[in-house]
């Protein structure tokens, strides 16, 4: 529980909710709109691109039921987090 008696949701749980509501299979680097929707749901204050980094860093630390993957971006490896139903038992994308 939070200081004021409210239950605070984990960012990974908010991400799963937003992805399912918007019918998106994943969220990752470059998904500014989705990352800001997750931040709003989690109560994270908006501070331009810092918000996107905060959400991706939080998902990296605690992915919850999301499945973390990486892809080659222009500036190196970029993070992407898939819903569990988008990945088969072998860990490969469907």
VEXMIKOL-852105 format. One line per field, with one value per atom (N, C-alpha, C): residue number from 0; atom name; residue in three letters; x, y negated, z negated. Coordinates in nm, 2 decimals. Each point is the difference from the previous one (the first is absolute). Example, Ala and Ser with C-alpha at 12.3 -4.5 7.8 and 13.67 -1.06 7.14 Angstrom:
pos (0/0/0/1/1/1)
site (N/CA/C/N/CA/C)
code (ALA/ALA/ALA/SER/SER/SER)
xx (1.32/-0.09/0.09/-0.04/0.09/-0.08)
yy (0.57/-0.12/-0.12/-0.11/-0.11/-0.11)
zz (-0.78/0.00/0.00/0.07/0.00/-0.08)
REM end
This chain:
pos (0/0/0/1/1/1/2/2/2/3/3/3/4/4/4/5/5/5/6/6/6/7/7/7/8/8/8/9/9/9/10/10/10/11/11/11/12/12/12/13/13/13/14/14/14/15/15/15/16/16/16/17/17/17/18/18/18/19/19/19/20/20/20/21/21/21/22/22/22/23/23/23/24/24/24/25/25/25/26/26/26/27/27/27/28/28/28/29/29/29/30/30/30/31/31/31/32/32/32/33/33/33/34/34/34/35/35/35/36/36/36/37/37/37/38/38/38/39/39/39/40/40/40/41/41/41/42/42/42/43/43/43/44/44/44/45/45/45/46/46/46/47/47/47/48/48/48/49/49/49/50/50/50/51/51/51/52/52/52/53/53/53/54/54/54/55/55/55/56/56/56/57/57/57/58/58/58/59/59/59/60/60/60/61/61/61/62/62/62/63/63/63/64/64/64/65/65/65/66/66/66/67/67/67/68/68/68/69/69/69/70/70/70/71/71/71/72/72/72/73/73/73/74/74/74/75/75/75/76/76/76/77/77/77/78/78/78/79/79/79/80/80/80/81/81/81/82/82/82/83/83/83/84/84/84/85/85/85/86/86/86/87/87/87/88/88/88/89/89/89/90/90/90/91/91/91/92/92/92/93/93/93)
site (N/CA/C/N/CA/C/N/CA/C/N/CA/C/N/CA/C/N/CA/C/N/CA/C/N/CA/C/N/CA/C/N/CA/C/N/CA/C/N/CA/C/N/CA/C/N/CA/C/N/CA/C/N/CA/C/N/CA/C/N/CA/C/N/CA/C/N/CA/C/N/CA/C/N/CA/C/N/CA/C/N/CA/C/N/CA/C/N/CA/C/N/CA/C/N/CA/C/N/CA/C/N/CA/C/N/CA/C/N/CA/C/N/CA/C/N/CA/C/N/CA/C/N/CA/C/N/CA/C/N/CA/C/N/CA/C/N/CA/C/N/CA/C/N/CA/C/N/CA/C/N/CA/C/N/CA/C/N/CA/C/N/CA/C/N/CA/C/N/CA/C/N/CA/C/N/CA/C/N/CA/C/N/CA/C/N/CA/C/N/CA/C/N/CA/C/N/CA/C/N/CA/C/N/CA/C/N/CA/C/N/CA/C/N/CA/C/N/CA/C/N/CA/C/N/CA/C/N/CA/C/N/CA/C/N/CA/C/N/CA/C/N/CA/C/N/CA/C/N/CA/C/N/CA/C/N/CA/C/N/CA/C/N/CA/C/N/CA/C/N/CA/C/N/CA/C/N/CA/C/N/CA/C/N/CA/C/N/CA/C/N/CA/C/N/CA/C/N/CA/C/N/CA/C/N/CA/C/N/CA/C/N/CA/C/N/CA/C/N/CA/C/N/CA/C/N/CA/C)
code (UNK/UNK/UNK/UNK/UNK/UNK/UNK/UNK/UNK/UNK/UNK/UNK/UNK/UNK/UNK/UNK/UNK/UNK/UNK/UNK/UNK/UNK/UNK/UNK/UNK/UNK/UNK/UNK/UNK/UNK/UNK/UNK/UNK/UNK/UNK/UNK/UNK/UNK/UNK/UNK/UNK/UNK/UNK/UNK/UNK/UNK/UNK/UNK/UNK/UNK/UNK/UNK/UNK/UNK/UNK/UNK/UNK/UNK/UNK/UNK/UNK/UNK/UNK/UNK/UNK/UNK/UNK/UNK/UNK/UNK/UNK/UNK/UNK/UNK/UNK/UNK/UNK/UNK/UNK/UNK/UNK/UNK/UNK/UNK/UNK/UNK/UNK/UNK/UNK/UNK/UNK/UNK/UNK/UNK/UNK/UNK/UNK/UNK/UNK/UNK/UNK/UNK/UNK/UNK/UNK/UNK/UNK/UNK/UNK/UNK/UNK/UNK/UNK/UNK/UNK/UNK/UNK/UNK/UNK/UNK/UNK/UNK/UNK/UNK/UNK/UNK/UNK/UNK/UNK/UNK/UNK/UNK/UNK/UNK/UNK/UNK/UNK/UNK/UNK/UNK/UNK/UNK/UNK/UNK/UNK/UNK/UNK/UNK/UNK/UNK/UNK/UNK/UNK/UNK/UNK/UNK/UNK/UNK/UNK/UNK/UNK/UNK/UNK/UNK/UNK/UNK/UNK/UNK/UNK/UNK/UNK/UNK/UNK/UNK/UNK/UNK/UNK/UNK/UNK/UNK/UNK/UNK/UNK/UNK/UNK/UNK/UNK/UNK/UNK/UNK/UNK/UNK/UNK/UNK/UNK/UNK/UNK/UNK/UNK/UNK/UNK/UNK/UNK/UNK/UNK/UNK/UNK/UNK/UNK/UNK/UNK/UNK/UNK/UNK/UNK/UNK/UNK/UNK/UNK/UNK/UNK/UNK/UNK/UNK/UNK/UNK/UNK/UNK/UNK/UNK/UNK/UNK/UNK/UNK/UNK/UNK/UNK/UNK/UNK/UNK/UNK/UNK/UNK/UNK/UNK/UNK/UNK/UNK/UNK/UNK/UNK/UNK/UNK/UNK/UNK/UNK/UNK/UNK/UNK/UNK/UNK/UNK/UNK/UNK/UNK/UNK/UNK/UNK/UNK/UNK/UNK/UNK/UNK/UNK/UNK/UNK/UNK/UNK/UNK/UNK/UNK/UNK)
xx (0.08/-0.08/0.09/-0.05/0.07/-0.02/0.06/0.00/-0.14/-0.08/-0.14/-0.10/0.04/-0.09/-0.05/0.06/-0.04/0.09/-0.05/0.08/0.06/0.13/0.07/0.03/-0.04/0.02/0.14/0.05/0.13/-0.01/0.11/0.00/-0.02/0.05/-0.02/-0.14/-0.08/-0.14/-0.08/0.04/-0.06/0.02/0.13/0.03/-0.08/-0.02/-0.09/-0.14/-0.05/-0.14/-0.01/0.10/-0.01/0.02/0.09/0.02/-0.12/-0.07/-0.12/-0.12/-0.01/-0.11/0.02/0.13/0.02/0.03/-0.01/0.03/0.14/0.10/0.14/0.07/0.08/0.07/0.12/0.05/0.13/0.01/0.10/0.04/0.15/0.06/0.14/0.05/0.13/0.07/-0.08/-0.03/-0.07/-0.15/-0.06/-0.14/-0.04/0.02/-0.02/-0.14/-0.10/-0.14/-0.03/0.03/-0.03/0.08/0.12/0.08/-0.06/-0.05/-0.06/-0.14/-0.07/-0.12/0.02/0.11/0.04/0.04/0.07/0.04/-0.12/-0.09/-0.12/-0.08/-0.01/-0.07/0.07/0.13/0.08/0.02/-0.04/0.02/0.14/0.07/0.14/-0.02/0.07/-0.01/0.06/-0.06/0.05/0.11/0.12/0.11/0.07/-0.08/0.05/0.06/0.11/0.06/0.05/0.02/0.04/-0.10/-0.13/-0.11/0.02/0.03/0.01/0.12/0.11/0.11/-0.03/-0.07/-0.04/-0.09/-0.09/-0.09/0.08/0.08/0.08/0.10/0.06/0.09/-0.08/-0.12/-0.08/-0.03/-0.04/-0.03/0.12/0.12/0.12/0.03/-0.03/0.03/-0.11/-0.12/-0.11/-0.10/0.03/-0.09/-0.13/-0.01/-0.13/-0.03/-0.12/-0.03/0.04/0.05/0.04/0.13/0.02/0.12/0.10/0.12/0.09/0.08/0.02/0.08/0.07/0.10/0.08/0.00/0.01/0.01/0.11/0.05/0.11/-0.06/0.03/-0.04/0.12/-0.03/0.11/0.12/-0.03/0.10/0.03/-0.01/0.03/-0.13/0.00/-0.11/-0.11/-0.12/-0.12/-0.09/-0.06/-0.08/-0.15/-0.06/-0.14/-0.05/-0.13/-0.06/-0.13/-0.01/-0.12/-0.09/-0.13/-0.10/0.03/-0.03/0.04/-0.07/-0.12/-0.07/0.06/0.09/0.07/0.13/0.03/0.13/-0.04/0.06/-0.04/0.09/-0.02/0.07/0.15/0.05/0.15/0.06/-0.09/0.05/0.01/-0.05/0.00/-0.13/0.00/-0.12/-0.09/-0.13/-0.09/-0.02)
yy (0.12/-0.12/-0.12/-0.11/-0.12/-0.08/-0.11/-0.08/-0.04/-0.03/-0.05/0.11/0.13/0.11/0.05/-0.05/0.04/0.11/0.09/0.11/-0.05/0.01/-0.04/0.12/-0.02/0.11/0.00/0.12/0.01/-0.05/-0.05/-0.05/0.11/0.12/0.11/0.05/-0.02/0.04/-0.11/-0.12/-0.11/0.02/0.04/0.03/0.11/0.11/0.11/-0.05/-0.08/-0.05/-0.09/-0.09/-0.09/0.07/0.10/0.08/0.08/0.05/0.08/-0.09/-0.12/-0.09/-0.06/-0.01/-0.06/0.10/0.13/0.11/-0.01/-0.03/0.00/0.12/0.07/0.12/-0.03/-0.13/-0.03/-0.15/-0.04/-0.14/0.00/-0.10/-0.01/-0.14/0.00/-0.13/-0.05/-0.13/-0.06/-0.01/0.07/0.00/-0.11/-0.12/-0.12/0.00/0.01/-0.01/0.11/0.12/0.11/-0.02/-0.04/-0.02/-0.11/-0.11/-0.11/0.05/0.08/0.06/0.08/0.08/0.08/-0.08/-0.11/-0.09/-0.07/-0.04/-0.06/0.09/0.13/0.10/0.03/-0.01/0.03/-0.12/-0.11/-0.12/-0.06/0.03/-0.05/-0.14/-0.11/-0.13/-0.01/-0.07/-0.02/-0.10/0.04/-0.09/0.04/-0.03/0.03/0.14/0.01/0.13/0.07/-0.07/0.06/0.10/-0.03/0.09/0.13/0.00/0.12/0.08/-0.06/0.07/0.06/-0.08/0.06/0.12/0.00/0.12/0.12/-0.02/0.11/0.05/-0.09/0.05/0.08/-0.05/0.07/0.14/0.01/0.13/0.09/-0.06/0.09/0.05/-0.08/0.05/0.11/-0.03/0.09/0.02/0.09/0.02/0.07/0.06/0.06/0.12/0.00/0.11/-0.03/-0.13/-0.03/0.07/0.03/0.07/-0.09/-0.03/-0.09/0.05/-0.08/0.04/-0.13/0.02/-0.11/0.01/-0.12/0.00/-0.10/0.01/-0.08/-0.13/-0.11/-0.14/-0.07/-0.12/-0.08/-0.02/-0.02/-0.03/0.12/0.12/0.11/0.08/0.08/0.08/-0.08/0.03/-0.07/0.10/-0.04/0.09/0.00/0.12/0.01/0.11/-0.02/0.09/0.05/0.13/0.07/0.05/0.00/0.07/0.15/0.07/0.15/0.08/-0.04/0.08/-0.02/-0.09/-0.02/0.08/0.08/0.08/0.14/0.10/0.14/0.05/0.13/0.07/0.00/-0.01/0.00/-0.14/-0.10/-0.13/-0.08/0.06/-0.06/-0.07/-0.11/-0.07/0.08/-0.01/0.07/-0.06)
zz (0.00/0.00/0.00/0.06/0.01/-0.14/0.00/-0.13/-0.04/0.10/-0.03/0.00/0.00/-0.01/0.14/0.10/0.14/0.04/0.08/0.05/0.13/0.01/0.12/0.09/0.13/0.10/0.05/0.03/0.06/0.15/0.05/0.14/0.09/-0.03/0.09/0.01/-0.11/0.00/0.08/-0.01/0.08/0.14/0.04/0.14/0.06/-0.08/0.05/0.03/-0.09/0.01/0.13/0.02/0.11/0.13/0.00/0.13/0.04/-0.10/0.03/0.04/-0.06/0.03/0.14/0.04/0.13/0.11/-0.03/0.09/0.06/-0.08/0.05/-0.06/0.08/-0.05/-0.09/0.01/-0.07/-0.01/-0.09/-0.01/-0.01/0.05/0.00/0.04/0.03/0.05/0.12/-0.01/0.12/-0.02/-0.09/-0.02/-0.10/0.04/-0.10/-0.05/0.09/-0.04/-0.10/0.02/-0.09/-0.13/0.00/-0.12/-0.09/0.07/-0.08/-0.05/0.07/-0.06/-0.12/0.01/-0.12/-0.12/0.03/-0.10/-0.07/0.08/-0.05/-0.09/0.04/-0.07/-0.14/0.01/-0.12/-0.10/0.05/-0.08/0.01/0.10/0.02/0.06/-0.06/0.06/0.14/0.09/0.13/0.01/0.05/0.02/0.14/0.11/0.13/0.02/0.06/0.03/-0.12/-0.11/-0.13/-0.04/0.02/-0.03/0.07/0.12/0.08/-0.06/-0.03/-0.06/-0.13/-0.08/-0.13/0.01/0.09/0.02/0.05/0.10/0.05/-0.11/-0.08/-0.10/-0.11/-0.03/-0.10/0.05/0.13/0.06/0.00/0.03/0.00/-0.14/-0.10/-0.14/-0.04/0.03/-0.04/0.11/0.09/0.12/-0.04/-0.12/-0.03/0.09/0.06/0.09/0.15/0.02/0.14/0.03/0.13/0.04/0.07/-0.07/0.06/0.12/0.10/0.12/0.04/0.09/0.05/0.15/0.07/0.14/0.04/0.12/0.04/0.05/-0.07/0.04/0.06/0.05/0.06/-0.10/-0.13/-0.09/-0.09/0.04/-0.08/-0.03/-0.11/-0.03/-0.07/0.03/-0.06/-0.06/-0.11/-0.08/0.05/-0.01/0.04/-0.10/-0.04/-0.10/0.06/0.01/0.07/-0.11/0.04/-0.09/0.00/-0.10/-0.01/0.11/0.04/0.10/0.14/0.02/0.13/0.01/-0.10/0.00/-0.03/0.08/-0.03/-0.11/-0.03/-0.11/0.02/0.12/0.03/-0.02/-0.02/-0.01/0.13/0.10/0.13/0.03/0.08/0.03/0.09/-0.02/0.08/0.14)
REM end
